[in-house]
Amino acid sequence: MTIHMGDEISRQGEPMPQKPKLTALQESYSYAECPDCGEGIPDDAVDGSPCGNCGHVFWTACPCRLKGRTNHGKN
């Protein structure tokens, strides 16, 4: 067994499974879930894709919103 620097290790000393990489769209939402119904956002969802469960339309967060600004870079 090879353990690399940065690997998460279980209490038994075994490497933990890798966490899946999130898309930019999934990272725009808490827990990569639809804010209306809690359904997971599919890996192939793109801007404008609807939630398969409730129809919520997904959008990637504007980088300025991620920094706590709301006027899209005008401040």
CNS distance restraints for C-alpha pairs under 8 A (distance, minus, plus):
assign (resid   3 and name CA) (resid   7 and name CA) 6.55 0.50 0.50
assign (resid   3 and name CA) (resid  15 and name CA) 6.73 0.50 0.50
assign (resid   7 and name CA) (resid  15 and name CA) 6.50 0.50 0.50
assign (resid   7 and name CA) (resid  16 and name CA) 7.27 0.50 0.50
assign (resid   8 and name CA) (resid  15 and name CA) 5.93 0.50 0.50
assign (resid   8 and name CA) (resid  16 and name CA) 5.40 0.50 0.50
assign (resid   9 and name CA) (resid  13 and name CA) 5.57 0.50 0.50
assign (resid   9 and name CA) (resid  14 and name CA) 5.52 0.50 0.50
assign (resid   9 and name CA) (resid  15 and name CA) 4.61 0.50 0.50
assign (resid   9 and name CA) (resid  16 and name CA) 5.43 0.50 0.50
assign (resid  10 and name CA) (resid  14 and name CA) 5.29 0.50 0.50
assign (resid  10 and name CA) (resid  15 and name CA) 6.18 0.50 0.50
assign (resid  10 and name CA) (resid  16 and name CA) 5.90 0.50 0.50
assign (resid  22 and name CA) (resid  26 and name CA) 5.74 0.50 0.50
assign (resid  22 and name CA) (resid  27 and name CA) 6.13 0.50 0.50
assign (resid  22 and name CA) (resid  32 and name CA) 7.74 0.50 0.50
assign (resid  22 and name CA) (resid  43 and name CA) 7.61 0.50 0.50
assign (resid  23 and name CA) (resid  27 and name CA) 6.23 0.50 0.50
assign (resid  23 and name CA) (resid  43 and name CA) 6.76 0.50 0.50
assign (resid  24 and name CA) (resid  28 and name CA) 6.37 0.50 0.50
assign (resid  24 and name CA) (resid  60 and name CA) 6.50 0.50 0.50
assign (resid  25 and name CA) (resid  29 and name CA) 7.30 0.50 0.50
assign (resid  25 and name CA) (resid  45 and name CA) 7.45 0.50 0.50
assign (resid  25 and name CA) (resid  46 and name CA) 6.78 0.50 0.50
assign (resid  25 and name CA) (resid  47 and name CA) 7.17 0.50 0.50
assign (resid  25 and name CA) (resid  58 and name CA) 7.44 0.50 0.50
assign (resid  25 and name CA) (resid  59 and name CA) 6.53 0.50 0.50
assign (resid  25 and name CA) (resid  60 and name CA) 4.65 0.50 0.50
assign (resid  25 and name CA) (resid  61 and name CA) 7.46 0.50 0.50
assign (resid  26 and name CA) (resid  31 and name CA) 7.86 0.50 0.50
assign (resid  26 and name CA) (resid  32 and name CA) 4.51 0.50 0.50
assign (resid  26 and name CA) (resid  33 and name CA) 7.36 0.50 0.50
assign (resid  26 and name CA) (resid  41 and name CA) 6.22 0.50 0.50
assign (resid  26 and name CA) (resid  43 and name CA) 7.73 0.50 0.50
assign (resid  26 and name CA) (resid  60 and name CA) 7.88 0.50 0.50
assign (resid  27 and name CA) (resid  31 and name CA) 7.79 0.50 0.50
assign (resid  27 and name CA) (resid  32 and name CA) 6.07 0.50 0.50
assign (resid  28 and name CA) (resid  32 and name CA) 7.38 0.50 0.50
assign (resid  28 and name CA) (resid  59 and name CA) 7.70 0.50 0.50
assign (resid  28 and name CA) (resid  60 and name CA) 5.59 0.50 0.50
assign (resid  28 and name CA) (resid  61 and name CA) 5.30 0.50 0.50
assign (resid  29 and name CA) (resid  33 and name CA) 6.19 0.50 0.50
assign (resid  29 and name CA) (resid  34 and name CA) 7.16 0.50 0.50
assign (resid  29 and name CA) (resid  35 and name CA) 7.26 0.50 0.50
assign (resid  30 and name CA) (resid  35 and name CA) 7.65 0.50 0.50
assign (resid  32 and name CA) (resid  40 and name CA) 5.96 0.50 0.50
assign (resid  32 and name CA) (resid  41 and name CA) 5.71 0.50 0.50
assign (resid  33 and name CA) (resid  38 and name CA) 5.13 0.50 0.50
assign (resid  33 and name CA) (resid  39 and name CA) 5.35 0.50 0.50
assign (resid  33 and name CA) (resid  40 and name CA) 4.25 0.50 0.50
assign (resid  33 and name CA) (resid  41 and name CA) 5.29 0.50 0.50
assign (resid  34 and name CA) (resid  38 and name CA) 4.78 0.50 0.50
assign (resid  34 and name CA) (resid  39 and name CA) 5.29 0.50 0.50
assign (resid  34 and name CA) (resid  40 and name CA) 6.20 0.50 0.50
assign (resid  34 and name CA) (resid  41 and name CA) 6.33 0.50 0.50
assign (resid  34 and name CA) (resid  51 and name CA) 6.92 0.50 0.50
assign (resid  34 and name CA) (resid  56 and name CA) 7.20 0.50 0.50
assign (resid  34 and name CA) (resid  58 and name CA) 7.98 0.50 0.50
assign (resid  36 and name CA) (resid  54 and name CA) 7.43 0.50 0.50
assign (resid  36 and name CA) (resid  56 and name CA) 6.89 0.50 0.50
assign (resid  37 and name CA) (resid  53 and name CA) 7.46 0.50 0.50
assign (resid  37 and name CA) (resid  54 and name CA) 6.65 0.50 0.50
assign (resid  39 and name CA) (resid  51 and name CA) 7.61 0.50 0.50
assign (resid  39 and name CA) (resid  53 and name CA) 6.91 0.50 0.50
assign (resid  41 and name CA) (resid  45 and name CA) 6.82 0.50 0.50
assign (resid  41 and name CA) (resid  51 and name CA) 7.24 0.50 0.50
assign (resid  45 and name CA) (resid  49 and name CA) 5.68 0.50 0.50
assign (resid  45 and name CA) (resid  58 and name CA) 7.96 0.50 0.50
assign (resid  46 and name CA) (resid  58 and name CA) 7.38 0.50 0.50
assign (resid  46 and name CA) (resid  59 and name CA) 7.51 0.50 0.50
assign (resid  47 and name CA) (resid  57 and name CA) 7.91 0.50 0.50
assign (resid  47 and name CA) (resid  58 and name CA) 5.74 0.50 0.50
assign (resid  47 and name CA) (resid  59 and name CA) 4.63 0.50 0.50
assign (resid  47 and name CA) (resid  60 and name CA) 6.15 0.50 0.50
assign (resid  48 and name CA) (resid  57 and name CA) 5.50 0.50 0.50
assign (resid  48 and name CA) (resid  58 and name CA) 5.43 0.50 0.50
assign (resid  48 and name CA) (resid  59 and name CA) 5.96 0.50 0.50
assign (resid  49 and name CA) (resid  57 and name CA) 5.61 0.50 0.50
assign (resid  49 and name CA) (resid  58 and name CA) 5.60 0.50 0.50
assign (resid  49 and name CA) (resid  59 and name CA) 7.86 0.50 0.50
assign (resid  50 and name CA) (resid  54 and name CA) 7.92 0.50 0.50
assign (resid  50 and name CA) (resid  55 and name CA) 4.86 0.50 0.50
assign (resid  50 and name CA) (resid  56 and name CA) 5.32 0.50 0.50
assign (resid  50 and name CA) (resid  57 and name CA) 4.33 0.50 0.50
assign (resid  50 and name CA) (resid  58 and name CA) 6.18 0.50 0.50
assign (resid  51 and name CA) (resid  55 and name CA) 4.57 0.50 0.50
assign (resid  51 and name CA) (resid  56 and name CA) 5.07 0.50 0.50
assign (resid  51 and name CA) (resid  57 and name CA) 6.30 0.50 0.50
assign (resid  51 and name CA) (resid  58 and name CA) 7.29 0.50 0.50
assign (resid  61 and name CA) (resid  65 and name CA) 6.45 0.50 0.50
assign (resid  61 and name CA) (resid  66 and name CA) 6.71 0.50 0.50
assign (resid  62 and name CA) (resid  66 and name CA) 6.63 0.50 0.50
assign (resid  62 and name CA) (resid  72 and name CA) 7.25 0.50 0.50
assign (resid  63 and name CA) (resid  67 and name CA) 6.59 0.50 0.50
assign (resid  64 and name CA) (resid  68 and name CA) 6.71 0.50 0.50
assign (resid  64 and name CA) (resid  69 and name CA) 5.42 0.50 0.50
assign (resid  64 and name CA) (resid  70 and name CA) 6.90 0.50 0.50
assign (resid  64 and name CA) (resid  71 and name CA) 7.77 0.50 0.50
assign (resid  64 and name CA) (resid  72 and name CA) 5.47 0.50 0.50
assign (resid  64 and name CA) (resid  73 and name CA) 5.75 0.50 0.50
assign (resid  65 and name CA) (resid  69 and name CA) 4.94 0.50 0.50
assign (resid  65 and name CA) (resid  70 and name CA) 5.44 0.50 0.50
assign (resid  65 and name CA) (resid  71 and name CA) 7.96 0.50 0.50
assign (resid  65 and name CA) (resid  72 and name CA) 6.88 0.50 0.50
assign (resid  69 and name CA) (resid  73 and name CA) 7.24 0.50 0.50
assign (resid  69 and name CA) (resid  75 and name CA) 7.64 0.50 0.50
assign (resid  71 and name CA) (resid  75 and name CA) 6.96 0.50 0.50
